[in-house]
Amino acid sequence: MEEGGQSKGAFRNFNLGQHVGDDPSAVEANRAKLRQRCKGLREIAWLNQIHGTAIVSADEAVGQALPVDADAALSGSSGVACAIMTADCLPVLFCDRQGRQVAAAHAGWRGLCEGVLAATVAAFDCPRDDLVAWMGPAISARHFEVGAEVLGAFLASWPARNHPAIQQAFSPHPTRSEKYFGDLYQLARIQLTDLGVGGVFGGERCTFAEADHFFSFRRDGVTGRQASLIYLI
């Protein structure tokens, strides 16, 4: 969590989410400071993330009075950032190797299962092996406990060729039957590799474990939101 923000209490420091119960003026001050700190940034496309697969143009999103319902954004304009807010879900940032387009996707387990990364990759107008993806801070497998229905949803929704890798991404809970620890990073790698993305990076952080650095809903319940941004200069 960035020092120097205006939010207090459970949202201390640099909360960027307007939907979590924080003082709206504090959030706006934090967002203004974020824009000031990012060289060449003109606008940020904030989304109303709903754990779906819809992707929107960042240029169109910044012109709306209210945040657009979507879980991914694509930009081809300099200074217009695609932004994803998280507090355990996985943010995935994309760019093409030519530096013509960028995108950001919100990959909670539901959106990841249903194909938000596939929708984002399909929105680019370049070969898939020209794309590079970076996985931002999310809850790690050590702390992401889920029910058997989550494993079942991935097996039902993804191609059979991925099923052995999916099974490996879910570790049975040592003491609770029908419970697993799910690896969001590994599940994202499986799909990005299957989609033909040329390079996949990141995936080393844990929002739950790193309390000094990240907000975590699973850890704290009432909490703020950090943001992962990508834009062209």
N, C-alpha and C positions, 0 to 999 in steps of 0.2 A: 504494500500500500504506500503510495507516494506521500512523502511528507509535504506539508505546506498547504494542504487543502483546507476548505472551510467547514467540512462536515464534522460533527461531534458524536460522542457516544458510540453506539453500535456501528455507526457509519463513519467513524473517525477518519480524518484526513481526506483522502481523494476519492470519495464515492462519486460515480458518474451516472448512477441510475436514478431516474426521476420517479420510478414506480415502486420504490421500496419503503416509503414512509419517511424519508429524509426531508429536511427543510428545502423546498424548491429553490430558494435563492442561493443556498449553499451549493447545491448541485450546479446551478447555472454559473456560479463563480468558479467552481472546479472545472467545468467544461471550457469556460473562457480562458482559464490559465493553461489548460491543455492545448488549446489552439495557439496560444502565444508561444508555447515551448516548441512547437513543431514547425520547423523551417519550411516555408513554401506552402503551408496548409491554409486553404481559404474556407472550406466548408467540411463539415462532418455529417455523413448520412446516418443519423440515429434511427434504428428500427424498433418497432414493437414486436419483439421476438415471441413466437407462439409455438415453438417446437414443431414446426412444419418443414416444408421443402420449397416454399416460394422464394424466388430470387427476383430482385428489382434493380433497376438502374439507379445508381447512387445520385446521378445528376437529377433525376426526377424526384427522388426521395427528399432531397434537400429543399425542394421547392414546395413541399406540402406543409400545411398548417399543423398537422399532427403526424407523429411517426407512422410510417406505413407498416401494415402487418406483413412481415416477411422474416425469413431467417438467413438470408444471404443477400449480398449486394455486389454489383459489378460496376467498375468505373474505368473509363478511358480518357478522362479529363484530368489535366494537371491540377493539383491542389484540392481535389475533391476526394475525401477519404471514405473508404468503406470501414465501418466500425461494428464490432460485435462485443456486447457486454456479457460477462460471465461471473459466476461465483461457484463453479465446479464443472459446468459444462465445458466442452472442448471448442475453442475458437481455432479455425483453420484459415490461414491467409494464403492467397494464391497470386502468382504473377506469371506472365509469359516471359520467355528468355529475351525477347526483343524489347521488353519494357513498354508495350503498347496498352496493356490492360492489366488491371488488378481486381481481386475479389476477396471477400471475407464471408465465411460461413459459420453459423452457430450450430454446433453438433452436440447437442444433448443426446442421450441414447435413443430417444424416440426419433428425432430428426435424422440421426445417423442411420438408424435401422431403416427408415423409410426412404432415404436416398438424397438428403440435402447436398452431400458432397457430389454425387453424380449430377444433380441438377446444376450445381455451380460449374463443374467442369464442362458440361454441355453448353453453357452460355458463352464460353470463349470461342473466338473465331480463329483458332490456330490448332495445329495438330496437338494431340494430348501429350505426346512426349516432349513438347516444347514447354510444358507447364512445370512449375516448381511450387510445392506446397510446404508450408511451415505450420506445425502444430503448437499452439500457444499453451499457457498454463491451464491445467485441468486437474480434476481429482485423479489420483493414481489408483492402480488396481488394488493396492494394499488397503485402501479405505473405501472403495466403492462397492458396497454390499448391495446386491440385487436379488430378486426372487427368480425362481425357475422360469417364470413367464417371460422374463427379459431374454434369457437364452433362447427360449422357444420362439420368440418373435424374430430374432435374427436368423435362426435356422429356417423359419417359414418364409422370410422375405428375401433372403439372399440366395444366389445360385448354389446348387449342390456341390459344385467344385470347391466352394469356400468353406464347406461345413467342417472339415477337419481343423482348419485354422481357427474357425469360430469357436469350436469346442476348446481349443487350447487357450483362447482368450478369456475363458471363464474357469476360475479355480474353485472347486467345491469348498464351502465353508467347513472348517475342521470340526465344528461342534453343532451346527444348525443344519438340519436336513432341509433340502429344497432351497438352500441359500447358496449364493456364489459371490465371488469377488470378480467384477468385470473390468476388463482393461480397455478403456475407451481409446487410448493411443493405439493399441494393437488392432482394434477393430477398424479404426480409421486407416491405418497402414494397409490392412487387407483390402479395403475398398479402393483406396487410391492406387495401389499397385494393380489391382484388377482393372481399373479404369485406364491404365496406361500412363499415368502421370509420371513425368520424367525424373523428378527428384522429390523426395519426401524427407523433411528435416524436423527437428524439435522433438518434443515429447518427453523431456527430462524432468519437468517440474511437477509439484503436487500442491494444489491449492489448499487441501485439507491439512497437510503436514506443515506447510510453511506459513504459519500464522503471522509472522512479522512482515510478510510480503504480499499476501493475497487474502481477499475475502473468500469465505467458504460457507455456503448455505448448509451443507451437511454438518459442518462443525459447529456453527453458531446459530443457525435458524434465522434470526433477524440480523441482516448484514447488508453491506453495500455491494456495489458491482464495480469490477475493474473492466477496462476496455482494451481490446486489441485492434489496432488500426493499420491500414495499409493505403498508400496513395502514391500517385505519380508526381514528381516534381517538374 
